């Protein structure tokens, strides 16, 4: 019998660590879904449902030796996890990778692949019948959603409302000016520095005319609206404090080696990665996958009887790749001279054209 590595959560980080350790240990991946879902594709799948099949990479296609348990954790401790079904799974090594939740459609709510596809197709039909679209939230998700809508329906009127006074505040003016230029070109109307006095009368993602009033007293009429704000860390199963004390933001405190800080000591065989952690950086899929590589190296060292030494170093500057449809968008990437603003062509080449589908087909595609 090899060592058992239990990975809780099969998103970007969890799937990467499970794949990396599959040949070296007995991996048990716990997730309510049957597939790794590239949620970066959700907004394009909403606008172009024929594209949606590209998002799913079934676990059994790429986990050769490991097992997948379709369930969710309700408690964790240094020795393993207890699942919603009541089942207990013991672990020699435990990796917590439960990520965060976000409003649909940016992150699907359903668990089965068929249900996710059905939801996206249903919402697509609602959106197709709406002339005026209101997006609440001008962060990366709201902006990307506007770009995907405009790619398919250039004539739809899209309004984005946000209480913040400026777009993407942590980034330089040069990037912001280019973003404004592209949004103007797409005819996307921005209402910054404005909240709503009351939420829309309709359900998000359902067609039906309504009018809202901004805190500045302006009226906005629309036929459908989407929420593009409100991230929630998926850490409820750790609230019993059997493993650690969560931060006030609900995140898991970790060391540079991404081990979990317990109440009195560091848990040497328990790791956390991705959005769940208190690593001081923007929560992004790419970072979760980098965390996964660090943890995989550390567990492999421990399996060989060595001291784990791989450490994760967050970047000193924020980075972003924000597509506005397959060809547009803005970005900032690390360079030898510090952070560099990159043009739409670079954003398209790295992300916008296929939303990482090629990368994940290579990593998690059927072999």
DORO-615360 format. One record per residue: x, y, z of N, C-alpha, C in turn; residue in three letters. Coordinates in pm, whole numbers, padded with zeros to 5 digits, always signed. Layout:
<pts>
XYZXYZXYZALA;...
</pts>
This chain:
<pts>
+00085-00121+00000+00000+00000+00000+00088+00125+00000UNK;+00060+00216-00092+00130+00343-00089+00062+00439+00008UNK;+00117+00559+00018+00056+00661+00103-00072+00712+00037UNK;-00171+00743+00118-00297+00798+00067-00294+00950+00075UNK;-00310+01014-00041-00320+01160-00047-00465+01194-00079UNK;-00533+01260+00014-00672+01300-00007-00674+01446-00049UNK;-00731+01472-00167-00742+01608-00221-00888+01647-00216UNK;-00919+01752-00142-01058+01797-00127-01081+01913-00223UNK;-01153+01886-00332-01181+01989-00432-01104+01963-00560UNK;-01178+01952-00672-01117+01916-00801-01117+02030-00900UNK;-01098+02153-00852-01088+02268-00942-00946+02282-00996UNK;-00905+02405-01028-00775+02428-01091-00660+02373-01006UNK;-00658+02407-00879-00548+02363-00793-00558+02216-00758UNK;-00677+02172-00715-00693+02034-00671-00667+01934-00783UNK;-00717+01964-00903-00695+01873-01016-00546+01867-01052UNK;-00479+01980-01045-00337+01983-01079-00255+01900-00981UNK;-00284+01912-00852-00207+01835-00753-00242+01687-00762UNK;-00368+01654-00788-00408+01514-00801-00338+01449-00919UNK;-00334+01520-01031-00267+01467-01151-00118+01448-01126UNK;-00056+01546-01058+00089+01541-01035+00129+01424-00944UNK;+00040+01384-00853+00073+01279-00756+00015+01143-00793UNK;-00064+01138-00899-00140+01017-00934-00051+00893-00949UNK;+00067+00911-01007+00155+00796-01032+00236+00757-00909UNK;+00240+00847-00809+00332+00826-00696+00263+00788-00566UNK;+00132+00806-00558+00061+00781-00432-00080+00735-00464UNK;-00152+00691-00360-00294+00656-00377-00375+00784-00359UNK;-00413+00846-00469-00484+00974-00464-00634+00949-00454UNK;-00699+01017-00359-00845+01018-00351-00889+01162-00371UNK;-00960+01187-00479-01006+01322-00511-01154+01332-00475UNK;-01187+01428-00390-01325+01444-00342-01384+01569-00405UNK;-01489+01551-00482-01556+01666-00545-01697+01622-00584UNK;-01797+01710-00570-01933+01672-00610-01953+01659-00761UNK;-01860+01711-00841-01873+01703-00987-01807+01576-01040UNK;-01837+01544-01168-01771+01428-01229-01656+01471-01319UNK;-01631+01601-01330-01530+01650-01423-01462+01774-01368UNK;-01337+01792-01409-01273+01923-01392-01343+02020-01487UNK;-01381+02135-01435-01452+02235-01515-01363+02359-01530UNK;-01330+02394-01653-01255+02516-01679-01354+02633-01678UNK;-01379+02686-01557-01482+02790-01543-01445+02919-01614UNK;-01318+02933-01657-01282+03051-01739-01366+03057-01866UNK;-01423+02942-01907-01504+02938-02028-01651+02964-02007UNK;-01695+02982-01882-01840+02992-01854-01908+03107-01929UNK;-01843+03223-01930-01909+03340-01989-01919+03327-02141UNK;-01817+03266-02203-01826+03243-02347-01933+03138-02376UNK;-01941+03036-02289-02042+02931-02309-02183+02988-02296UNK;-02199+03090-02213-02330+03155-02200-02368+03222-02332UNK;-02272+03292-02393-02299+03364-02518-02299+03269-02638UNK;-02219+03162-02631-02206+03068-02744-02219+02925-02690UNK;-02342+02875-02672-02360+02744-02607-02290+02629-02678UNK;-02271+02643-02809-02203+02534-02882-02058+02520-02835UNK;-02007+02620-02766-01871+02621-02717-01859+02550-02581UNK;-01974+02530-02512-01972+02491-02372-01907+02356-02344UNK;-01916+02263-02441-01857+02132-02420-01707+02136-02395UNK;-01642+02244-02439-01497+02259-02420-01456+02273-02274UNK;-01551+02301-02185-01516+02333-02046-01490+02211-01959UNK;-01531+02091-02004-01537+01976-01913-01432+01870-01945UNK;-01362+01824-01842-01259+01721-01856-01283+01615-01748UNK;-01359+01508-01782-01399+01410-01680-01280+01352-01603UNK;-01296+01346-01470-01186+01300-01385-01137+01161-01425UNK;-01230+01070-01459-01184+00932-01485-01102+00922-01612UNK;-01106+01025-01697-01025+01021-01819-00877+01044-01791UNK;-00848+01117-01684-00706+01151-01664-00649+01108-01530UNK;-00732+01067-01435-00679+01008-01311-00661+00859-01338UNK;-00537+00816-01357-00510+00678-01397-00530+00581-01281UNK;-00466+00610-01167-00470+00519-01052-00566+00568-00945UNK;-00582+00698-00937-00658+00756-00826-00807+00728-00835UNK;-00875+00752-00723-01021+00735-00720-01088+00869-00697UNK;-01207+00883-00753-01286+01005-00735-01407+00971-00649UNK;-01428+01048-00546-01545+01031-00460-01634+01153-00482UNK;-01753+01129-00539-01844+01243-00567-01923+01276-00441UNK;-01867+01366-00364-01925+01403-00235-01861+01535-00196UNK;-01898+01588-00079-01831+01708-00032-01793+01689+00115UNK;-01685+01754+00156-01638+01744+00294-01727+01828+00385UNK;-01755+01776+00504-01827+01856+00605-01738+01883+00726UNK;-01625+01811+00736-01530+01835+00844-01394+01780+00802UNK;-01288+01842+00853-01153+01795+00825-01069+01806+00952UNK;-00976+01712+00966-00881+01713+01078-00750+01658+01025UNK;-00642+01660+01104-00512+01617+01049-00511+01474+00995UNK;-00607+01391+01037-00607+01251+00994-00696+01219+00876UNK;-00776+01317+00830-00864+01289+00717-00987+01378+00715UNK;-01089+01333+00641-01209+01414+00624-01335+01331+00646UNK;-01440+01399+00690-01574+01339+00699-01659+01404+00591UNK;-01735+01320+00519-01811+01367+00403-01959+01384+00437UNK;-02029+01454+00350-02173+01480+00371-02251+01350+00382UNK;-02206+01246+00312-02273+01115+00317-02254+01044+00450UNK;-02164+01096+00534-02131+01031+00660-02005+00949+00652UNK;-01955+00929+00532-01834+00848+00512-01712+00921+00565UNK;-01619+00843+00619-01491+00897+00668-01380+00848+00576UNK;-01290+00938+00534-01176+00898+00453-01048+00939+00526UNK;-00967+00837+00558-00841+00862+00628-00735+00908+00527UNK;-00646+00995+00572-00544+01050+00482-00407+01047+00549UNK;-00306+01004+00472-00167+01024+00516-00125+01168+00488UNK;-00176+01219+00375-00153+01360+00339-00288+01417+00296UNK;-00312+01541+00336-00440+01605+00305-00413+01737+00234UNK;-00479+01757+00120-00466+01883+00045-00605+01945+00033UNK;-00621+02065+00088-00750+02135+00085-00748+02231-00034UNK;-00844+02212-00126-00844+02289-00251-00987+02322-00291UNK;-01067+02368-00196-01210+02387-00222-01245+02521-00284UNK;-01146+02610-00299-01168+02731-00378-01272+02826-00324UNK;-01341+02891-00416-01440+02992-00379-01561+02980-00470UNK;-01671+03037-00426-01793+03040-00507-01813+03181-00561UNK;-01884+03189-00672-01910+03319-00735-02046+03309-00803UNK;-02109+03422-00818-02242+03424-00878-02242+03360-01017UNK;-02344+03278-01044-02370+03227-01180-02398+03348-01270UNK;-02355+03349-01396-02297+03239-01473-02145+03230-01471UNK;-02074+03318-01397-01927+03310-01400-01879+03176-01346UNK;-01946+03126-01242-01917+02990-01194-02049+02914-01192UNK;-02054+02799-01258-02179+02722-01263-02224+02681-01123UNK;-02355+02677-01101-02409+02637-00971-02434+02486-00967UNK;-02477+02428-01078-02512+02285-01081-02387+02199-01068UNK;-02407+02071-01032-02294+01981-01012-02271+01888-01132UNK;-02379+01833-01190-02357+01742-01302-02331+01822-01430UNK;-02247+01765-01515-02212+01832-01641-02338+01862-01723UNK;-02429+01765-01732-02552+01787-01810-02633+01903-01755UNK;-02640+01914-01622-02717+02023-01561-02650+02159-01587UNK;-02517+02163-01579-02445+02288-01610-02475+02331-01753UNK;-02463+02236-01847-02490+02266-01988-02634+02312-02007UNK;-02727+02246-01938-02868+02284-01948-02894+02425-01895UNK;-02831+02457-01782-02846+02591-01724-02793+02697-01821UNK;-02674+02674-01875-02614+02773-01964-02697+02793-02090UNK;-02750+02684-02144-02833+02695-02264-02963+02770-02233UNK;-03023+02741-02118-03146+02811-02079-03123+02960-02062UNK;-03011+02996-01995-02982+03137-01973-02945+03205-02106UNK;-02878+03132-02194-02847+03185-02327-02975+03225-02400UNK;-03077+03140-02393-03203+03170-02462-03269+03295-02403UNK;-03262+03309-02270-03314+03432-02207-03238+03555-02258UNK;-03105+03544-02255-03021+03656-02297-03044+03691-02444UNK;-03061+03589-02530-03082+03613-02673-03207+03699-02695UNK;-03306+03685-02608-03431+03759-02624-03433+03895-02557UNK;-03319+03939-02503-03313+04067-02432-03235+04169-02515UNK;-03293+04288-02532-03224+04393-02608-03127+04473-02520UNK;-03165+04489-02392-03087+04575-02302-03040+04490-02183UNK;-02907+04490-02162-02847+04406-02057-02784+04495-01950UNK;-02813+04465-01824-02753+04536-01711-02661+04439-01637UNK;-02536+04480-01618-02439+04399-01542-02403+04475-01415UNK;-02421+04411-01301-02388+04474-01172-02250+04428-01130UNK;-02152+04518-01143-02015+04486-01108-01922+04507-01226UNK;-01824+04598-01210-01732+04631-01319-01592+04577-01291UNK;-01585+04465-01218-01458+04396-01202-01430+04312-01326UNK;-01326+04228-01321-01291+04148-01440-01408+04064-01492UNK;-01490+04007-01404-01600+03921-01450-01705+04002-01527UNK;-01746+04116-01471-01847+04198-01538-01799+04248-01673UNK;-01671+04289-01679-01615+04340-01805-01605+04228-01908UNK;-01559+04110-01863-01545+03997-01956-01681+03953-02009UNK;-01782+03954-01922-01918+03919-01965-01967+04016-02072UNK;-01943+04145-02050-01982+04245-02151-01915+04217-02285UNK;-01786+04182-02282-01714+04153-02405-01769+04032-02479UNK;-01806+03926-02404-01861+03806-02468-01999+03833-02528UNK;-02080+03915-02460-02213+03950-02514-02197+04030-02643UNK;-02107+04128-02640-02089+04214-02757-02029+04138-02877UNK;-01952+04034-02851-01895+03954-02959-02006+03886-03039UNK;-02109+03837-02969-02217+03763-03036-02328+03856-03082UNK;-02359+03957-02999-02470+04050-03029-02420+04195-03019UNK;-02347+04242-03122-02291+04378-03113-02398+04485-03093UNK;-02523+04456-03134-02628+04558-03124-02696+04566-02989UNK;-02675+04469-02901-02740+04477-02769-02684+04594-02689UNK;-02770+04660-02613-02723+04770-02528-02678+04711-02394UNK;-02551+04728-02360-02496+04673-02236-02453+04788-02144UNK;-02507+04787-02022-02471+04887-01921-02408+04815-01803UNK;-02294+04867-01755-02228+04812-01636-02233+04918-01527UNK;-02282+04878-01409-02293+04969-01295-02202+04920-01183UNK;-02128+05012-01121-02042+04974-01008-02024+05095-00916UNK;-02028+05074-00785-02007+05185-00692-01865+05242-00694UNK;-01768+05163-00742-01629+05212-00746-01617+05326-00847UNK;-01527+05419-00819-01510+05536-00906-01427+05505-01029UNK;-01344+05400-01023-01262+05369-01141-01246+05219-01158UNK;-01218+05182-01281-01201+05041-01315-01066+04990-01266UNK;-01063+04867-01218-00938+04796-01189-00836+04885-01119UNK;-00874+04935-01002-00793+05034-00929-00646+04996-00908UNK;-00611+04868-00885-00468+04839-00857-00377+04854-00978UNK;-00434+04873-01097-00353+04870-01219-00321+05011-01269UNK;-00218+05025-01355-00175+05158-01398-00275+05226-01493UNK;-00264+05358-01502-00354+05437-01586-00348+05393-01732UNK;-00229+05356-01778-00209+05314-01917-00304+05197-01951UNK;-00313+05101-01860-00400+04985-01881-00547+05029-01878UNK;-00579+05116-01782-00718+05162-01767-00765+05241-01889UNK;-00676+05325-01942-00713+05406-02060-00743+05316-02180UNK;-00662+05212-02200-00684+05119-02310-00815+05042-02290UNK;-00845+05006-02165-00970+04936-02134-01090+05026-02168UNK;-01084+05151-02125-01193+05246-02157-01208+05262-02309UNK;-01095+05269-02379-01100+05286-02524-01173+05167-02589UNK;-01139+05045-02546-01202+04927-02607-01351+04919-02569UNK;-01385+04954-02446-01526+04950-02405-01608+05051-02485UNK;-01548+05170-02509-01616+05271-02591-01638+05218-02733UNK;-01536+05153-02787-01544+05097-02922-01656+04992-02931UNK;-01675+04917-02823-01781+04814-02820-01918+04874-02787UNK;-01919+05004-02755-02045+05069-02715-02101+05014-02584UNK;-02012+04984-02490-02055+04942-02356-02065+05068-02270UNK;-02181+05085-02208-02202+05204-02124-02160+05174-01980UNK;-02072+05259-01926-02024+05242-01789-02090+05343-01698UNK;-02142+05299-01583-02191+05391-01481-02109+05363-01355UNK;-01997+05434-01340-01911+05414-01223-01951+05510-01112UNK;-01911+05478-00990-01945+05562-00876-02093+05564-00847UNK;-02162+05455-00884-02307+05450-00866-02350+05312-00819UNK;-02426+05309-00711-02493+05186-00670-02638+05194-00713UNK;-02717+05094-00673-02861+05097-00700-02936+05120-00569UNK;-03046+05193-00578-03126+05216-00457-03199+05088-00415UNK;-03228+05002-00510-03293+04873-00481-03254+04777-00592UNK;-03249+04646-00563-03212+04551-00669-03321+04541-00775UNK;-03287+04491-00894-03389+04474-00998-03503+04385-00950UNK;-03622+04409-01007-03742+04336-00964-03744+04193-01018UNK;-03663+04163-01118-03662+04029-01178-03547+03946-01120UNK;-03552+03815-01145-03442+03726-01107-03325+03748-01203UNK;-03203+03737-01152-03085+03746-01240-03093+03640-01349UNK;-03057+03680-01472-03051+03585-01582-03185+03550-01643UNK;-03292+03621-01604-03424+03594-01661-03476+03719-01731UNK;-03528+03699-01853-03570+03814-01932-03703+03870-01880UNK;-03714+04001-01880-03833+04071-01830-03796+04216-01805UNK;-03866+04308-01870-03827+04450-01862-03839+04502-01719UNK;-03745+04588-01680-03750+04650-01547-03673+04783-01554UNK;-03692+04863-01450-03617+04989-01437-03557+04994-01297UNK;-03432+05035-01288-03368+05056-01158-03325+05202-01148UNK;-03305+05247-01025-03261+05384-00999-03124+05379-00932UNK;-03028+05457-00983-02896+05461-00921-02899+05554-00800UNK;-02796+05542-00717-02786+05628-00599-02771+05774-00639UNK;-02730+05798-00766-02723+05936-00815-02855+05987-00870UNK;-02959+05902-00867-03091+05944-00912-03122+05915-01058UNK;-03029+05850-01131-03055+05817-01271-03137+05689-01281UNK;-03223+05682-01384-03298+05559-01408-03233+05481-01521UNK;-03225+05350-01504-03170+05262-01609-03275+05155-01639UNK;-03314+05146-01765-03406+05041-01807-03330+04927-01872UNK;-03370+04803-01842-03305+04687-01903-03404+04572-01911UNK;-03367+04467-01984-03454+04351-02003-03400+04226-01933UNK;-03273+04231-01892-03213+04117-01821-03094+04172-01743UNK;-03060+04106-01631-02943+04153-01556-02865+04034-01503UNK;-02735+04061-01476-02645+03959-01421-02566+04019-01305UNK;-02542+03935-01206-02458+03977-01093-02314+03940-01124UNK;-02223+04036-01109-02080+04010-01133-01999+04062-01015UNK;-02038+04020-00896-01961+04055-00775-01998+03955-00666UNK;-01916+03951-00562-01949+03868-00447-01883+03731-00445UNK;-01751+03729-00417-01679+03602-00403-01699+03550-00261UNK;-01716+03417-00247-01728+03358-00114-01632+03239-00105UNK;-01547+03239-00003-01450+03130+00016-01525+03005+00063UNK;-01497+02891+00000-01563+02765+00037-01489+02698+00152UNK;-01511+02750+00273-01439+02697+00390-01532+02659+00504UNK;-01663+02647+00476-01759+02616+00583-01723+02488+00658UNK;-01669+02391+00586-01640+02261+00647-01526+02268+00749UNK;-01458+02383+00756-01348+02400+00852-01392+02484+00972UNK;-01519+02523+00974-01568+02613+01081-01567+02547+01218UNK;-01563+02412+01224-01560+02344+01355-01423+02356+01422UNK;-01326+02415+01354-01193+02445+01410-01115+02320+01450UNK;-01152+02204+01397-01078+02082+01433-00939+02084+01370UNK;-00923+02159+01264-00796+02162+01192-00720+02292+01214UNK;-00792+02402+01209-00726+02534+01213-00830+02639+01248UNK;-00782+02759+01279-00872+02874+01296-00867+02957+01168UNK;-00982+02976+01104-00988+03054+00980-00961+03201+01009UNK;-00913+03273+00908-00897+03418+00919-01036+03483+00918UNK;-01045+03614+00952-01176+03680+00945-01241+03674+00807UNK;-01160+03657+00701-01215+03645+00564-01257+03502+00532UNK;-01242+03410+00629-01278+03271+00605-01171+03192+00532UNK;-01048+03245+00531-00939+03177+00461-00855+03094+00558UNK;-00776+03003+00499-00692+02912+00578-00552+02970+00587UNK;-00499+02986+00710-00362+03039+00722-00259+02932+00683UNK;-00166+02971+00595-00065+02876+00547+00076+02933+00562UNK;+00173+02842+00563+00315+02877+00566+00363+02898+00422UNK;+00488+02944+00402+00540+02954+00264+00542+02821+00189UNK;+00553+02707+00261+00547+02576+00195+00403+02532+00171UNK;+00307+02618+00209+00163+02596+00192+00108+02489+00286UNK;+00182+02463+00396+00126+02381+00504+00026+02465+00583UNK;-00072+02396+00640-00176+02465+00718-00126+02490+00860UNK;-00144+02613+00907-00116+02647+01047-00226+02588+01134UNK;-00189+02499+01227-00287+02449+01324-00298+02546+01440UNK;-00366+02505+01546-00384+02595+01661-00252+02618+01733UNK;-00171+02512+01748-00046+02523+01825+00078+02501+01739UNK;+00061+02434+01626+00177+02400+01544+00133+02390+01398UNK;+00233+02383+01311+00205+02364+01169+00175+02216+01144UNK;+00071+02189+01065+00041+02052+01026+00136+02013+00912UNK;+00228+01922+00941+00333+01887+00845+00279+01816+00721UNK;+00164+01749+00734+00111+01669+00622-00024+01720+00573UNK;-00056+01843+00610-00182+01903+00563-00147+02033+00491UNK;-00197+02044+00368-00168+02159+00283-00298+02226+00240UNK;-00290+02353+00204-00404+02422+00142-00352+02502+00024UNK;-00434+02512-00081-00393+02582-00203-00509+02664-00260UNK;-00472+02762-00343-00572+02836-00420-00648+02939-00339UNK;-00771+02966-00382-00853+03073-00323-00877+03054-00175UNK;-00866+02930-00127-00892+02899+00013-00788+02959+00107UNK;-00667+02985+00055-00556+03024+00142-00554+03175+00171UNK;-00474+03210+00273-00456+03353+00304-00331+03411+00235UNK;-00283+03344+00129-00170+03400+00053-00211+03537-00001UNK;-00129+03640+00024-00170+03777-00014-00152+03805-00162UNK;-00251+03766-00243-00248+03789-00387-00391+03783-00439UNK;-00412+03835-00559-00543+03820-00623-00569+03672-00644UNK;-00692+03630-00621-00723+03488-00636-00747+03457-00784UNK;-00657+03379-00843-00663+03348-00985-00630+03201-01008UNK;-00688+03144-01113-00667+03003-01145-00518+02970-01160UNK;-00447+03058-01230-00304+03033-01255-00224+03022-01126UNK;-00258+03106-01028-00187+03099-00899-00221+02969-00826UNK;-00348+02927-00831-00387+02801-00766-00306+02685-00824UNK;-00281+02688-00955-00205+02581-01019-00058+02587-00981UNK;-00007+02707-00959+00131+02720-00910+00142+02670-00766UNK;+00040+02701-00683+00039+02646-00546+00043+02493-00553UNK;-00036+02437-00646-00047+02291-00658+00090+02230-00689UNK;+00166+02297-00774+00298+02243-00810+00392+02244-00690UNK;+00385+02349-00609+00467+02356-00487+00430+02242-00392UNK;+00301+02222-00371+00255+02118-00278+00292+01979-00331UNK;+00276+01957-00460+00312+01827-00517+00461+01799-00494UNK;+00546+01900-00514+00690+01881-00491+00717+01847-00345UNK;+00647+01914-00254+00669+01890-00111+00623+01752-00068UNK;+00507+01709-00116+00459+01575-00080+00548+01468-00140UNK;+00594+01487-00265+00686+01391-00326+00815+01379-00244UNK;+00866+01493-00195+00985+01490-00109+00956+01409+00018UNK;+00840+01434+00080+00805+01362+00203+00791+01212+00177UNK;+00734+01176+00061+00720+01033+00027+00857+00966+00014UNK;+00958+01044-00025+01095+00991-00036+01171+00999+00096UNK;+01104+01049+00200+01169+01062+00330+01255+01185+00344UNK;+01234+01283+00254+01314+01406+00257+01234+01520+00320UNK;+01306+01627+00349+01242+01747+00406+01178+01826+00292UNK;+01050+01866+00305+00989+01947+00198+01041+02091+00202UNK;+01091+02139+00089+01153+02273+00089+01094+02368-00016UNK;+01005+02319-00103+00949+02409-00205+00861+02513-00137UNK;+00883+02639-00169+00806+02747-00108+00740+02830-00218UNK;+00627+02888-00185+00554+02972-00281+00580+03118-00250UNK;+00618+03191-00353+00646+03335-00336+00546+03415-00420UNK;+00450+03485-00355+00356+03564-00437+00429+03675-00513UNK;+00377+03709-00629+00435+03818-00708+00414+03951-00635UNK;+00511+04044-00647+00495+04174-00578+00394+04266-00646UNK;+00354+04235-00770+00262+04323-00843+00142+04241-00889UNK;+00025+04304-00901-00089+04231-00954-00073+04203-01103UNK;-00124+04088-01148-00124+04059-01291-00268+04030-01333UNK;-00293+04041-01462-00428+04017-01512-00422+03986-01661UNK;-00510+03896-01704-00538+03876-01847-00689+03884-01858UNK;-00739+03994-01911-00883+04017-01914-00928+04027-02060UNK;-00980+03917-02117-01029+03924-02254-01160+04001-02263UNK;-01177+04073-02372-01308+04130-02408-01346+04062-02539UNK;-01403+03942-02529-01425+03859-02647-01294+03793-02689UNK;-01296+03715-02796-01177+03639-02835-01061+03722-02886UNK;-01088+03846-02931-00979+03925-02990-00938+04046-02908UNK;-01027+04098-02825-00995+04219-02749-00944+04187-02610UNK;-00924+04294-02531-00887+04277-02392-00762+04351-02352UNK;-00732+04345-02223-00616+04413-02167-00545+04318-02072UNK;-00418+04347-02045-00344+04260-01955-00224+04329-01894UNK;-00180+04272-01782-00052+04310-01722+00016+04182-01677UNK;+00139+04163-01723+00213+04040-01694+00349+04074-01634UNK;+00409+03980-01561+00543+04006-01507+00644+04009-01622UNK;+00747+04093-01607+00857+04095-01703+00985+04117-01622UNK;+01102+04098-01684+01227+04119-01610+01238+04260-01551UNK;+01168+04356-01612+01175+04495-01563+01055+04533-01477UNK;+00984+04433-01423+00864+04464-01344+00740+04442-01428UNK;+00622+04480-01375+00498+04451-01445+00487+04527-01577UNK;+00440+04459-01682+00431+04520-01814+00288+04510-01866UNK;+00234+04623-01911+00102+04623-01975+00118+04561-02113UNK;+00028+04466-02146+00038+04396-02275-00085+04427-02360UNK;-00069+04424-02495-00179+04461-02584-00281+04349-02601UNK;-00392+04383-02667-00501+04288-02690-00452+04162-02760UNK;-00356+04175-02852-00306+04058-02925-00246+03955-02829UNK;-00175+04004-02729-00113+03914-02631-00220+03848-02545UNK;-00319+03926-02503-00428+03871-02421-00501+03763-02500UNK;-00525+03789-02627-00594+03692-02712-00511+03564-02726UNK;-00381+03581-02752-00294+03465-02773-00284+03379-02648UNK;-00271+03444-02531-00253+03370-02406-00384+03312-02354UNK;-00496+03387-02374-00619+03347-02307-00743+03364-02392UNK;-00762+03480-02451-00891+03516-02510-00938+03424-02621UNK;-00844+03381-02707-00884+03303-02825-00950+03171-02784UNK;-00889+03101-02685-00946+02969-02650-00972+02952-02501UNK;-00950+03058-02420-00977+03052-02275-00910+02931-02210UNK;-00786+02906-02248-00702+02799-02192-00746+02658-02229UNK;-00840+02644-02325-00889+02510-02360-00774+02419-02406UNK;-00683+02473-02487-00571+02393-02537-00482+02345-02423UNK;-00458+02435-02330-00372+02401-02215-00434+02287-02134UNK;-00565+02295-02109-00628+02192-02026-00653+02064-02105UNK;-00667+02073-02237-00678+01951-02318-00547+01873-02308UNK;-00435+01946-02309-00304+01879-02294-00290+01820-02156UNK;-00340+01892-02054-00319+01848-01915-00419+01742-01871UNK;-00546+01764-01905-00654+01679-01852-00738+01612-01962UNK;-00694+01624-02088-00771+01564-02196-00763+01413-02193UNK;-00856+01349-02261-00855+01201-02270-00727+01157-02339UNK;-00656+01066-02277-00531+01021-02339-00552+00886-02406UNK;
</pts>
